Amino acid sequence: MKVKIFACVAMLGAAMLPAVAMADDPRDPTMRSAAARERDRAIIRRMNQQQLAYVRDRDARIMRDYRRAQSGGSGYADARADYERKMASWRRAVAACNSGRWEYCDN
């Protein structure tokens, strides 16, 4: 019984492991000539440069958005100032209500 369970687990584990891919297969018939290998290198170089440009653009966009948010360009500073004004008005109304001015007590 234990042998069957072990065999099932081993087969399941082997099935779940990814197949090993050989990036530079020396037996690949399409890469036997120097021209083919150079063409492959040029393609890989171009793909790497495109990815680098993408990452640089993405990082610049993230930093631009971060700096804009830090400088208050996101509207947070305006919203915070509005909140502070409303709180100051409310505190004045509470103080007036507590001092006996009943017209400020209905809020």
Legacy VTK file of the C-alpha trace (Angstrom):
# vtk DataFile Version 3.0
C-alpha trace
ASCII
DATASET POLYDATA
POINTS 107 float
0.000 0.000 0.000
2.766 2.445 0.944
4.644 1.598 -2.248
1.600 2.483 -4.379
1.151 5.801 -2.589
4.838 6.614 -2.996
4.715 5.679 -6.681
1.650 7.877 -7.236
3.257 10.820 -5.446
6.488 10.359 -7.399
4.629 10.209 -10.718
2.574 13.273 -9.798
5.711 15.180 -8.781
7.485 14.232 -11.991
4.508 15.351 -14.050
4.407 18.709 -12.298
8.095 19.487 -12.830
8.655 21.670 -15.870
10.662 20.303 -18.730
14.191 21.602 -18.858
14.634 23.935 -21.799
18.018 24.276 -23.394
18.557 27.854 -24.455
21.593 27.146 -26.609
21.070 23.612 -27.827
24.270 22.542 -29.588
22.247 20.014 -31.587
19.845 22.653 -32.972
20.158 22.357 -36.747
19.086 25.970 -37.340
22.032 27.339 -35.340
24.863 25.541 -37.080
26.068 28.463 -39.178
27.803 31.552 -37.826
25.329 33.769 -39.682
22.378 32.081 -37.963
23.994 32.485 -34.546
24.743 36.170 -35.257
21.147 36.715 -36.419
19.958 35.091 -33.190
22.265 37.331 -31.128
20.952 40.423 -32.949
17.346 39.422 -32.254
18.106 38.824 -28.577
20.018 42.129 -28.344
17.073 44.007 -29.937
14.597 42.338 -27.555
16.776 43.209 -24.564
17.047 46.839 -25.698
13.266 47.052 -26.162
12.727 45.639 -22.680
15.253 48.071 -21.221
13.480 51.005 -22.911
10.147 49.772 -21.559
11.519 49.486 -18.009
13.119 52.933 -18.178
9.870 54.507 -19.432
7.862 52.710 -16.749
10.243 53.783 -13.983
10.251 57.388 -15.233
6.434 57.401 -15.271
6.299 55.994 -11.739
8.790 58.597 -10.470
6.920 61.413 -12.239
3.643 60.331 -10.619
5.356 59.984 -7.225
6.899 63.459 -7.436
3.584 64.951 -8.533
1.866 63.330 -5.546
4.588 64.570 -3.174
4.302 68.134 -4.444
0.571 68.200 -3.810
-0.421 67.911 -7.436
-2.704 65.037 -6.581
-5.335 67.193 -4.882
-4.558 65.795 -1.446
-3.271 69.130 -0.132
-6.446 70.906 -1.282
-8.662 68.246 0.262
-6.695 68.398 3.511
-6.969 72.206 3.668
-10.730 71.990 3.051
-11.040 69.410 5.829
-9.081 71.637 8.232
-11.358 74.624 7.406
-14.488 72.573 8.045
-13.091 71.223 11.329
-12.182 74.737 12.497
-15.711 75.917 11.692
-17.200 72.949 13.565
-14.971 73.594 16.602
-16.088 77.242 16.669
-19.726 76.125 16.528
-19.178 73.645 19.395
-17.494 76.321 21.479
-20.362 78.751 20.755
-22.935 76.080 21.656
-21.126 75.278 24.903
-21.050 78.969 25.797
-24.831 79.174 25.571
-25.486 80.308 21.998
-28.211 77.800 21.242
-28.463 78.614 17.542
-25.151 76.761 17.072
-26.349 73.618 18.833
-28.652 72.150 16.182
-25.866 70.561 14.117
LINES 1 108
107 0 1 2 3 4 5 6 7 8 9 10 11 12 13 14 15 16 17 18 19 20 21 22 23 24 25 26 27 28 29 30 31 32 33 34 35 36 37 38 39 40 41 42 43 44 45 46 47 48 49 50 51 52 53 54 55 56 57 58 59 60 61 62 63 64 65 66 67 68 69 70 71 72 73 74 75 76 77 78 79 80 81 82 83 84 85 86 87 88 89 90 91 92 93 94 95 96 97 98 99 100 101 102 103 104 105 106
